[in-house]
Amino acid sequence: MSWQTPVPFAALDLRRLSPHLGLEAIIFIPGPDPAPMRNELDKETSPYLLQHRENPVHWQTWSEDTIAAARVADKPILLSVGYAACHWCHVMAHESFEDPDTAAVMNELFVNVKVDREERPDLDMIYQTALAITGQQGGWPLTMFLTPEGAPFWGGTYFPPEPRYGRPSFRDVLRQVAGVYREEPGRVAGNVTAISQRLDAVFASNPGDAVPLEAAPEVARRFLAEHDPILGGIGDAPKFPQPTILKFLWRTGQRTESGQMLQAVRTTVTAMCEGGIYDHLGGGFARYSTDAEWLVPHFEKMLYDNAQLLALMTEMQRQEPNPLYEQRIRETAGWLFREMISEGGGFASSLDADSEGVEGKFYVWDAEEIERELTVAGLDAALFAAHYDVVPGGNWEGTTILNRSHRKGPFDAETEEKLAAARTHLLAIRDRRIRPGWDDKVLADWNGLTIAALADAASLLQEPEWLERAETAFGFITSHMEAEGRLLHSWRDGKAKHAATLDDYANMSLAALALEGGTGERHYLDRAIAWAALLEEHFLDPKDGAYFFTADDQTDLMIRTKTAIDNVTPAGNSTMVEVLARLWLKTGDATYALRAEAITRAFAGSFQQQPIGFPGLLNGVEWLRHGRQIVVASDPSDKDCQALIQTARTAGRALSVLDIVSTEESLAEGHPARGKGPVDGRPAAYLCVEQTCSPPETDPERFREILEARR
């Protein structure tokens, strides 16, 4: 990202934060503490915050009251941001936050604030960006030092208890930062001003002409230049799934008939499906691979990764059926239903990497244990070992990470049946182990991604139960995570909290449209329409037509951010281009198309400067330029009509919306198929592309040919 370049401002002298270099430290003599504090995290519901409720640190939560208390005490704020499944967050907690001596220094010198980045992505976005502005690599745990008003002036990520890894000790950092804050307020003020100015610039508009879809092939070639053609993945180790980029490459490859782009996606997805990043017993993908071969995962499992990979594999499977991808879709959906359903039917956020204080312990195996357990059960241990890289001494730190990278399937039916039986048996054994931590809070944005992915997969693979599960999750959010007509971001333990962000509304709108497409139920479309109107009222920047990340009535942030640069999930503005394009195609209301165009213009200047930062926006623009309308005209209960509907939902098409109409007037004014209906009393289907519709077709198989020929 462009804002990661360091800026020439009067930064804190980092040598002052490294006393082992022989430079003197400023000694801080504290004044009287005006009000004693305690650790307030026992009042929270976030699993991450609750992990820290017994720390001797006097943790506070982010609030206007906390900021006011910092002003009264005239102490800088130490902001610590992490999440429940974060391995290095656990490490720093054990080393520093649980240590009474370190906690005493923190409590003496700072007002200490702990934030779950999953509960407050708005705060995380601001302060991660601030850290990047100082020229440092971001990540979690995030450790930022703020003025009592909440303005950042210095920070980092993980700090060790003693100097190592080229980093100063955390206690030395604490003392010296507090000293600089007291003794050199001018330097701190200079940093605050410089960082604040850069934050304003990063999140400012940079408009231009609408983002051209014609630029997509060149952007794709820039990604391909970083693609590993042998092992798959974009960039070097560590390798992340990056589903937004893969979806962009896949769609651009489909549209331009680029074999290189399509093969890059196939290579990467296949490598992930066969590698150790995939859980071959329980299903689901880990967050990333620490190596180039996709063997050694960072073992935490995040809902958002699996939702996006499920959606990507479904789109690929629709257009190029592959038994491996179908198996992984089914297994990943099975994992979601077995391990990730929270109370009430919403989907939980994550599974930790650690169990019993050891990363990956729950997932790895000993070769002798596998041989013993399978042999006792009468299963073919040698066959399983040969196919899943089980060797004496293991393949990672003396243990075995199951993978099929060197023995890719599918295999003959008998072999697959034996391997499946062995996997089932080993999964049952693994389930008796001490499980990793489970963050069961329900997040609206990540649930939106998951619901949309499940709805599409359910339609393709004809799994009505999956669709019901998606509807249940959607219903949970709309019934338990709304207040006064507005969404809330997070729910756990019977409490919904925190104002919804742009991503919440965008992803839940996407979910609503996917459910409408899978069920034909109008109320889902009405939800998406209502949320689009709410965004218009509370999130829109009238100066450029894009959306802020937070609403206009949220008051606890130093800045309202606005971006279309993708992160681990697509940017909300990018998703809204797709949502608005689909609403236009569904309703015929050109206002939605104009709104989508305005978003692309708002970021067109930034796109020209750094096009690889916007694959999600290009995916949205493709919907706007090439979205298709499918209409099936008849009584939906008619069996012939159902056959046409099933064809529409399973054909190898991309970027299509489906309308099922019982009368010729059912479609809105302006829809190209308005007035079209059954033929000679028989259900008929139409494909409309760029406001032009195909002749009516009554035969499902011939209609499938039309859909796939005009992909």
C-alpha positions in Angstrom: 0.0 0.0 0.0 1.3 3.5 -0.8 0.9 4.7 2.8 3.5 2.1 4.0 6.3 4.4 2.7 7.9 6.2 5.6 7.4 10.0 5.7 10.1 12.6 6.5 8.9 13.8 9.8 10.5 14.2 13.2 10.1 10.7 14.4 11.1 9.5 17.8 14.7 8.7 17.9 14.6 4.9 17.9 18.0 4.8 19.5 16.4 6.3 22.6 14.3 3.1 22.7 17.3 0.8 22.6 19.4 1.5 25.7 21.7 -1.4 24.8 23.2 0.9 22.2 24.8 2.8 25.0 22.6 5.9 24.8 21.2 7.5 27.9 17.5 7.1 28.8 15.3 9.8 30.1 14.3 9.1 33.7 10.6 9.8 34.3 9.5 10.8 37.7 5.7 10.3 37.9 3.3 12.7 39.5 0.4 11.6 41.7 -2.2 9.4 40.2 -5.5 11.3 40.4 -7.7 8.2 40.3 -6.8 4.6 40.9 -7.8 2.2 38.1 -8.5 -1.5 37.9 -8.7 -4.1 35.2 -12.1 -3.5 33.6 -12.1 -6.4 31.2 -14.2 -8.7 33.4 -17.2 -6.8 32.2 -16.7 -7.6 28.6 -18.0 -10.5 26.3 -15.1 -10.7 23.8 -13.1 -13.9 24.3 -9.9 -12.0 23.5 -10.6 -9.3 26.1 -11.7 -12.0 28.6 -8.3 -13.7 28.1 -6.8 -10.6 29.7 -9.3 -10.0 32.5 -6.9 -11.4 35.2 -3.8 -9.6 34.0 -2.3 -7.3 36.6 -2.4 -4.6 34.0 -5.2 -2.1 34.7 -6.8 -2.6 31.3 -9.5 -0.2 30.1 -11.8 -0.5 27.1 -11.9 2.1 24.4 -14.5 4.7 25.1 -14.9 8.4 25.5 -14.8 7.9 29.2 -11.4 6.3 29.0 -10.0 9.1 26.9 -11.4 11.6 29.3 -9.7 9.7 32.2 -6.4 9.9 30.3 -6.8 13.6 29.9 -7.4 14.1 33.6 -4.4 11.9 34.5 -2.3 13.6 31.8 -1.0 10.2 30.8 -0.3 8.9 27.4 -2.5 5.9 26.3 -0.9 2.6 25.6 -3.2 0.9 23.0 -2.9 -2.9 22.6 -4.9 -4.5 19.8 -5.1 -8.2 19.1 -7.6 -11.0 18.7 -8.4 -14.3 20.4 -6.7 -16.6 17.8 -3.5 -14.6 17.6 -0.4 -16.6 18.5 2.0 -13.7 19.1 -0.7 -11.9 21.1 -0.6 -14.9 23.5 3.2 -14.8 23.6 3.3 -11.1 24.5 0.5 -11.6 27.1 2.4 -14.4 28.8 5.7 -12.6 28.7 4.6 -9.1 29.6 1.0 -8.5 30.5 0.9 -11.4 33.0 4.2 -10.2 34.6 3.6 -8.1 37.7 6.8 -6.0 37.3 5.9 -5.1 33.7 2.3 -4.4 34.6 3.4 -2.1 37.4 5.4 0.0 34.9 2.4 0.1 32.5 0.0 1.1 35.2 2.3 3.8 36.6 3.1 5.5 33.2 0.1 4.9 31.0 -3.6 4.5 30.7 -3.7 1.0 29.2 -6.4 0.2 26.7 -7.1 -3.3 25.3 -9.0 -3.7 22.0 -10.3 -6.7 20.1 -9.5 -5.8 16.5 -12.4 -8.0 15.4 -14.9 -6.1 17.6 -13.4 -2.7 16.5 -12.0 -2.9 13.0 -12.5 0.8 12.7 -9.9 1.5 15.4 -7.6 -1.2 14.1 -7.7 0.4 10.6 -6.7 3.8 11.9 -3.9 2.7 14.2 -2.5 0.1 11.8 -2.3 2.8 9.2 -0.6 5.1 11.6 2.0 2.5 12.4 2.6 2.0 8.7 3.1 5.7 8.2 6.0 5.6 10.6 7.6 3.0 8.3 7.0 0.0 10.4 5.5 -3.4 9.5 2.0 -3.8 10.9 0.4 -6.8 12.5 -0.9 -8.1 15.8 -0.4 -7.6 18.6 -0.4 -3.9 17.7 1.2 -1.7 20.3 0.5 2.0 19.8 1.3 5.0 22.0 -1.3 7.8 21.9 -1.7 11.2 23.4 -4.5 11.5 26.0 -6.7 12.7 23.1 -6.1 9.4 21.2 -3.7 10.7 18.6 -0.9 8.3 17.8 2.8 9.4 18.1 4.8 6.1 18.0 4.2 2.3 18.1 5.2 -1.2 17.1 3.8 -4.7 17.3 5.3 -7.4 19.5 8.0 -6.4 22.0 9.9 -9.0 23.9 10.5 -8.9 27.7 14.2 -8.7 27.1 16.1 -7.3 24.1 16.1 -9.8 21.3 15.1 -10.2 17.6 16.7 -6.8 17.1 14.0 -5.3 19.3 14.3 -3.5 22.6 12.7 -4.8 25.7 9.1 -3.8 26.4 9.8 -2.3 29.8 12.6 -0.1 28.3 10.2 1.0 25.5 7.6 1.9 28.1 10.0 4.0 30.2 11.5 5.8 27.3 8.3 6.6 25.5 6.8 7.9 28.7 10.0 10.0 29.3 9.9 11.5 25.8 6.2 12.3 26.2 7.0 14.2 29.5 10.3 15.8 28.6 10.0 16.5 24.9 6.4 17.5 24.2 7.5 19.4 21.1 8.8 16.2 19.4 5.6 14.3 20.4 3.5 17.1 19.0 5.5 17.1 15.8 4.9 13.3 15.4 1.2 13.7 16.1 0.9 16.4 13.5 2.8 14.6 10.8 1.0 11.3 11.4 -2.4 13.0 11.5 -1.7 14.8 8.2 -0.7 11.6 6.5 -3.8 9.8 7.9 -5.9 12.6 6.4 -4.1 12.2 3.1 -4.4 8.4 3.1 -8.1 8.4 3.6 -8.8 11.5 1.4 -10.6 11.3 -1.9 -8.5 11.0 -5.1 -11.1 11.0 -7.8 -10.8 10.6 -11.5 -12.6 9.0 -14.4 -14.4 5.8 -13.6 -12.1 2.8 -13.0 -11.7 1.1 -16.4 -12.3 -2.6 -16.6 -10.0 -2.5 -19.7 -7.1 -2.1 -17.2 -7.8 -5.5 -15.6 -5.6 -7.6 -17.9 -2.6 -5.4 -17.1 -3.3 -5.5 -13.4 -3.6 -9.3 -13.7 -0.2 -9.5 -15.4 1.4 -7.6 -12.5 0.0 -10.2 -10.1 1.2 -13.0 -12.4 4.7 -11.6 -12.2 4.6 -12.4 -8.5 2.9 -15.8 -8.9 4.7 -19.0 -8.1 4.0 -21.1 -11.2 5.1 -24.4 -9.5 3.8 -24.2 -6.0 1.1 -21.6 -6.5 0.5 -18.4 -4.5 1.2 -14.7 -4.9 4.6 -13.8 -3.5 7.0 -15.7 -1.3 6.7 -17.3 2.1 4.7 -16.7 4.2 1.9 -17.4 1.6 -1.6 -16.2 2.2 -4.7 -17.5 0.3 -5.6 -14.0 -1.0 -9.0 -15.0 -2.4 -9.9 -11.5 -3.6 -6.9 -11.5 -5.9 -7.6 -15.1 -7.0 -11.2 -14.3 -7.8 -10.0 -11.3 -9.8 -7.6 -13.4 -11.8 -10.2 -16.1 -12.4 -12.8 -13.7 -13.6 -10.4 -11.7 -15.8 -9.1 -15.0 -17.2 -12.6 -16.2 -18.0 -13.5 -12.9 -19.7 -10.3 -12.6 -21.7 -9.8 -16.3 -22.2 -6.4 -16.1 -20.7 -5.1 -19.6 -20.0 -2.2 -18.2 -17.9 -4.5 -16.4 -15.5 -6.8 -19.4 -15.2 -3.9 -21.8 -14.6 -2.4 -19.6 -12.0 -5.6 -19.8 -10.0 -6.0 -23.6 -10.5 -2.4 -24.2 -9.4 -2.8 -22.1 -6.3 -6.2 -23.4 -5.2 -5.1 -27.0 -5.9 -1.9 -26.5 -3.9 -3.9 -25.2 -1.0 -6.5 -28.0 -1.2 -3.8 -30.6 -1.1 -1.3 -28.9 1.3 -0.9 -28.7 5.0 -2.8 -25.4 5.1 -5.9 -27.5 4.6 -7.2 -29.6 7.5 -7.5 -33.0 5.8 -9.4 -34.5 8.8 -11.8 -31.8 9.9 -12.0 -29.6 6.8 -11.3 -25.8 6.6 -8.2 -23.8 5.8 -5.7 -22.2 8.2 -4.9 -18.5 7.9 -1.7 -18.8 6.0 1.3 -21.0 5.2 4.6 -20.2 6.9 6.5 -21.8 4.0 6.4 -21.6 0.2 5.1 -25.2 -0.2 1.8 -24.7 1.7 3.0 -27.4 4.2 3.3 -25.6 7.6 0.2 -23.5 8.4 -0.2 -20.8 11.0 -2.8 -23.1 12.5 -5.5 -20.6 13.4 -8.7 -20.9 11.3 -10.6 -17.7 10.5 -14.2 -17.6 9.3 -13.5 -14.9 6.7 -10.8 -17.0 5.0 -13.0 -20.0 4.7 -16.0 -18.1 3.6 -14.0 -16.5 0.7 -12.3 -19.7 -0.3 -15.7 -21.5 -0.3 -17.1 -18.8 -2.6 -14.0 -18.9 -4.9 -14.1 -22.7 -5.2 -17.8 -22.6 -5.8 -17.4 -20.2 -8.7 -14.6 -22.3 -10.1 -16.6 -25.5 -9.7 -19.5 -23.9 -11.5 -17.5 -23.2 -14.6 -15.0 -26.1 -14.5 -16.3 -29.0 -12.4 -13.4 -30.7 -10.5 -14.0 -33.5 -8.0 -11.2 -32.1 -5.7 -12.9 -28.7 -5.4 -16.3 -30.3 -4.8 -14.8 -32.4 -2.0 -13.2 -29.4 -0.4 -16.4 -27.4 -0.7 -18.4 -30.2 1.0 -15.7 -30.7 3.7 -15.4 -27.0 4.5 -19.1 -26.6 4.7 -19.2 -29.6 7.0 -16.5 -28.0 9.2 -18.6 -24.8 9.4 -21.7 -26.7 10.5 -19.8 -29.0 12.9 -17.4 -26.6 14.6 -18.3 -23.0 13.8 -22.0 -22.5 14.6 -22.4 -20.2 17.6 -25.4 -19.9 19.8 -28.5 -19.1 17.8 -27.2 -20.2 14.5 -24.7 -17.4 13.6 -21.2 -18.4 12.6 -18.3 -18.1 15.1 -15.2 -16.0 14.3 -12.2 -18.3 14.7 -10.4 -21.2 16.1 -7.1 -20.6 17.9 -3.7 -21.8 16.6 -2.7 -22.9 20.2 -3.8 -25.6 22.5 -2.2 -26.4 25.8 0.0 -23.4 25.1 1.6 -25.0 22.0 0.9 -23.8 18.4 -0.6 -26.5 16.3 -0.5 -29.2 18.9 -4.2 -30.1 18.3 -3.5 -30.8 14.6 -0.2 -32.5 14.3 0.5 -36.2 14.6 3.2 -38.8 15.5 3.7 -41.4 12.8 3.7 -44.2 15.3 0.4 -43.0 16.7 -1.2 -43.0 13.3 0.1 -46.5 12.5 -1.1 -47.9 15.9 -4.5 -46.4 15.8 -5.3 -47.3 12.2 -4.0 -50.8 12.6 -6.0 -51.5 15.8 -9.1 -50.3 13.9 -8.4 -52.7 11.0 -7.7 -49.8 8.6 -4.9 -49.6 6.1 -2.2 -47.6 7.9 0.4 -48.0 5.2 -2.0 -46.7 2.5 -2.8 -43.7 4.6 0.8 -43.0 5.4 1.8 -43.1 1.7 -0.9 -40.7 0.7 -0.7 -38.2 3.6 3.1 -37.8 3.9 3.3 -39.8 7.2 7.0 -40.7 7.7 9.1 -41.6 10.8 10.4 -38.5 12.4 7.7 -36.4 10.8 7.8 -33.6 8.2 7.8 -30.6 10.6 9.7 -30.3 13.9 9.5 -34.0 14.6 5.7 -34.2 14.0 3.5 -34.8 11.0 1.3 -32.3 9.3 -1.1 -34.3 7.1 -1.0 -33.3 3.4 -1.3 -34.7 -0.1 1.0 -32.3 -1.8 3.2 -35.1 -3.2 0.4 -37.6 -3.8 -2.4 -35.6 -5.3 -5.8 -37.2 -5.9 -8.4 -38.1 -6.8 -7.6 -41.8 -6.7 -9.7 -44.8 -7.6 -13.0 -45.3 -5.7 -11.6 -48.1 -3.6 -8.6 -46.1 -2.5 -10.7 -43.0 -1.7 -13.0 -45.1 0.3 -10.2 -46.5 2.4 -8.6 -43.1 2.9 -12.0 -41.6 3.9 -12.5 -44.4 6.5 -9.0 -43.7 8.0 -9.7 -39.9 8.1 -13.0 -40.4 9.9 -11.3 -42.7 12.5 -8.4 -40.3 13.1 -10.8 -37.3 13.3 -12.7 -39.1 16.1 -9.4 -39.7 17.9 -8.3 -36.0 17.4 -11.6 -34.8 18.8 -10.7 -36.3 22.2 -7.7 -34.0 22.4 -7.8 -30.7 24.3 -9.2 -28.3 21.7 -7.9 -24.9 20.6 -9.7 -21.8 21.9 -12.9 -21.0 20.1 -13.9 -17.4 19.6 -17.7 -17.8 19.3 -18.6 -14.1 18.8 -20.7 -13.5 15.8 -19.5 -10.7 13.5 -22.0 -9.3 10.9 -19.4 -8.7 8.2 -17.8 -12.1 8.3 -21.2 -13.8 8.6 -22.3 -11.9 5.5 -19.4 -13.4 3.6 -20.2 -16.9 4.9 -24.0 -16.7 4.3 -23.4 -15.6 0.7 -20.9 -18.3 0.0 -23.1 -21.0 1.5 -26.1 -19.8 -0.4 -24.3 -20.0 -3.7 -22.7 -23.4 -2.9 -26.1 -24.8 -1.8 -27.7 -23.8 -5.2 -24.8 -25.3 -7.2 -24.5 -28.6 -5.3 -28.3 -28.8 -4.6 -27.9 -28.9 -0.9 -31.1 -27.4 0.6 -29.9 -27.9 4.2 -26.9 -25.6 3.5 -29.4 -22.9 2.3 -31.4 -23.4 5.5 -28.3 -23.0 7.6 -27.5 -19.8 5.7 -31.0 -18.5 6.2 -30.8 -19.3 10.0 -27.6 -17.3 10.3 -29.1 -14.4 8.4 -32.2 -14.5 10.6 -30.1 -14.5 13.7 -28.3 -11.4 12.7 -31.4 -9.5 11.7 -33.2 -10.5 14.9 -30.4 -10.2 17.4 -28.0 -7.7 16.0 -30.2 -4.8 15.1 -31.2 -1.8 17.2 -33.5 1.0 16.1 -33.2 -0.1 12.5 -29.4 -0.2 12.5 -27.1 -3.1 12.4 -24.7 -3.8 15.2 -21.3 -5.3 14.4 -20.7 -8.0 17.1 -22.7 -10.4 19.3 -21.7 -12.7 22.1 -23.2 -14.0 25.3 -26.6 -12.5 24.6 -25.2 -9.0 23.9 -25.0 -7.2 20.6 -22.4 -4.4 20.7 -20.6 -1.8 18.6 -22.0 0.2 15.7 -21.9 -1.6 12.3 -19.3 -0.6 9.8 -19.6 -0.2 6.0 -18.3 -3.8 5.7 -21.1 -5.1 7.9 -23.8 -3.5 5.7 -22.0 -4.4 2.4 -21.4 -8.0 3.2 -24.8 -8.6 4.7 -26.4 -7.0 1.6 -24.4 -9.4 -0.5 -25.7 -12.2 1.7 -29.3 -10.9 1.3 -28.9 -10.9 -2.5 -27.4 -14.4 -2.5 -30.3 -15.7 -0.4 -32.9 -14.0 -2.6 -31.2 -15.7 -5.6 -31.3 -19.1 -3.9 -34.8 -18.9 -2.5 -36.7 -16.4 -4.6 -38.0 -14.8 -1.4 -38.6 -11.1 -2.0 -37.9 -10.0 1.6 -34.2 -10.6 1.2 -34.1 -8.2 -1.7 -36.1 -5.7 0.4 -33.4 -6.0 3.1 -30.6 -5.1 0.7 -32.6 -2.2 -0.6 -33.2 -0.9 2.9 -29.5 -1.2 3.8 -28.4 0.6 0.7 -30.7 3.5 1.7 -29.2 3.5 5.2 -25.7 3.7 3.8 -26.8 6.6 1.7 -28.1 8.4 4.8 -25.3 7.7 7.3 -22.1 6.7 5.4 -22.1 8.5 2.1 -19.5 11.3 1.5 -21.5 13.7 -0.7 -18.2 15.3 -1.9 -17.1 12.2 -3.9 -19.9 9.6 -3.8 -17.9 7.0 -1.8 -18.7 5.6 1.6 -17.0 6.2 4.9 -16.1 3.1 6.9 -18.1 4.4 9.9 -21.4 6.2 10.3 -21.8 10.0 10.7 -23.1 9.7 14.3 -20.1 7.7 15.7 -18.1 10.0 17.9 -15.2 8.0 19.5 -12.8 8.1 16.5 -10.1 10.6 15.6 -10.9 10.3 11.9 -13.5 8.7 9.6 -11.6 6.5 7.2 -12.6 5.9 3.6 -10.9 3.4 1.3 -11.4 0.9 -1.5 -8.0 -0.8 -0.9 -8.6 -4.5 -0.1 -7.3 -6.1 3.0 -7.9 -9.8 4.0 -11.5 -9.2 2.9 -12.6 -6.9 0.0 -13.0 -3.3 0.9 -16.6 -2.3 1.7 -16.7 0.2 -1.1 -15.6 -2.5 -3.6 -18.3 -4.8 -2.3 -20.9 -2.0 -2.6 -20.1 -1.6 -6.3 -21.2 -5.2 -6.8 -24.2 -4.8 -4.4 -25.4 -1.7 -6.2 -24.9 -3.2 -9.6 -27.0 -6.3 -8.6 -29.7 -4.0 -7.2 -29.8 -2.2 -10.5 -30.1 -5.5 -12.4 -32.8 -6.7 -10.0 -34.9 -3.6 -9.9 -34.2 -1.8 -13.1 -33.6 1.4 -11.1 -30.6 3.1 -12.8 -30.0 5.2 -9.6 -28.1 2.2 -8.3 -25.9 2.0 -11.3 -25.1 5.7 -11.0 -24.2 5.2 -7.3 -21.9 2.4 -8.2 -20.2 4.5 -10.9 -19.7 7.3 -8.4 -17.8 5.0 -6.1 -15.4 4.0 -8.9 -14.8 7.6 -9.8 -14.1 8.5 -6.2 -11.1 6.1 -6.2 -10.1 6.3 -9.8 -7.1 8.6 -9.1 -5.8 6.2 -6.4 -6.4 3.3 -8.8 -4.2 4.9 -11.4 -1.4 5.3 -8.9 -1.6 1.8 -7.4 -3.9 -0.5 -9.4 -2.8 -3.7 -7.7 -4.4 -2.4 -4.5 -7.9 -2.7 -6.0 -8.7 -6.2 -7.2 -12.0 -6.1 -5.3 -13.0 -2.9 -7.0 -12.3 -4.4 -10.4 -14.5 -7.4 -9.4 -17.3 -5.0 -8.6 -16.8 -3.1 -11.9 -17.1 -6.3 -13.8 -20.6 -6.8 -12.3 -21.4 -3.3 -13.3 -20.2 -3.8 -16.9 -21.1 -7.4 -17.6 -23.7 -8.5 -15.1 -26.5 -10.6 -16.6 -30.2 -11.0 -16.0 -31.9 -14.3 -16.1 -35.7 -14.4 -16.1 -37.9 -17.5 -15.7 -41.5 -16.7 -16.4 -44.2 -19.0 -14.9 -45.7 -20.2 -11.7 -42.7 -21.2 -9.5 -44.6 -24.3 -8.3 -44.8 -25.7 -11.8 -42.4 -28.6 -12.2 -41.3 -27.4 -15.7 -40.6 -24.0 -14.2 -38.6 -25.6 -11.4 -36.4 -27.4 -14.0 -35.6 -24.0 -15.7 -34.9 -22.4 -12.3 -32.5 -25.3 -11.4 -30.8 -24.8 -14.7 -30.4 -21.1 -14.1 -28.9 -21.8 -10.6 -26.5 -24.5 -11.6 -25.3 -23.6 -15.2 -21.7 -22.5 -15.6 -22.5 -18.8 -15.6 -20.9 -15.9 -13.9 -22.3 -12.6 -12.7 -26.0 -13.3 -13.1 -29.1 -12.4 -11.2 -32.2 -14.5 -11.3 -35.9 -13.3 -11.4 -38.8 -15.7 -11.2 -41.9 -14.0 -12.4 -45.5 -15.2 -12.5 -47.0 -12.4 -14.6 -45.7 -10.2 -17.4 -45.9 -7.1 -15.2 -43.9 -8.6 -12.3 -40.6 -7.0 -13.5 -39.9 -3.4 -12.7 -40.1 -0.6 -15.3 -36.9 -0.5 -17.2 -36.1 -4.2 -16.9 -35.3 -5.5 -20.5 -37.5 -8.5 -20.0 -40.6 -6.6 -18.7 -43.6 -7.8 -20.6 -42.1 -11.2 -21.5 -43.8 -14.3 -20.2 -44.6 -18.0 -20.8 -44.8 -19.3 -24.3 -48.0 -21.1 -25.3 -48.7 -21.7 -21.6 -45.3 -23.3 -21.0 -42.7 -21.8 -18.6 -40.1 -19.8 -20.6 -36.6 -18.5 -19.7 -34.7 -15.5 -21.0 -31.1 -14.4 -20.7 -30.6 -10.6 -20.9 -27.2 -9.1 -21.5 -26.7 -5.3 -21.7 -30.4 -4.6 -21.9 -30.9 -7.2 -24.8 -32.8 -10.5 -24.1 -32.5 -13.8 -25.8 -35.5 -15.4 -27.4 -37.6 -17.4 -25.0 -36.5 -21.0 -24.3 -38.7 -23.7 -22.8 -36.2 -26.6 -22.7 -33.9 -26.7 -19.7 -31.0 -28.3 -21.5 -31.1 -25.9 -24.5 -31.3 -23.0 -22.0 -28.2 -24.3 -20.3 -26.4 -24.2 -23.6 -27.5 -20.6 -24.0 -26.2 -19.6 -20.6 -22.9 -21.3 -21.0 -22.3 -20.2 -24.6 -22.8 -16.6 -23.6 -20.6 -16.7 -20.5 
